[in-house]
Amino acid sequence: IQGAVQMMKHFCDEAKANDSLSAEEQESACQGIEVNSLTGGNPELKPEKSRSWNLGIVTNFAGFTVRADYWGLFIQDKIATLDTQEIVNNEALYSDLITRSAEGSLRGQGALVRSNFQNLSDDRTLGYVVNVNYDLNLGENNFAANLRFANLTELWRRDSANQPMCNLLAHGMSDPQTFLTLNWRMDNLN
């Protein structure tokens, strides 16, 4: 699949740093530039790997049922494509994915940025869920309440191979969730 990708930031920064360009030329460079890109498969792609575990308990007493689960999910070698902008911004790391024109530019005849599928990222997530159910039967009336609380205790992610693992919880990426459900049912409506 061949296409064109907007490369505004990189070329705009390049143009502004070039003192030999006039103000109009610098502004023109910041309007948006298209480069040829090629996206496709990768014969060196490894399968994604994941591990998960769950530790849970269920107990019943006086009409209440309490379920608690603590769980973990670890994913390695997640398959994704590098963003064309990221490839250009980190050319030293991805020089094998960039072909420049005869003039050394990313624009023009022969210039190409390749972005194939790669094993780029990892995730590590830990969390817990607590459910408390209460059932009450009063003759033909049945009442039920469910309170569910879910929270992530760790959410680490690496979005590309050249980035460190980032703790997303430290950046407010997830909040605890609480749900309350109330039900009433009548057996006979005669």
Disulfide bonds with the S-S distance in Angstrom:
Cys12-Cys30 2.00
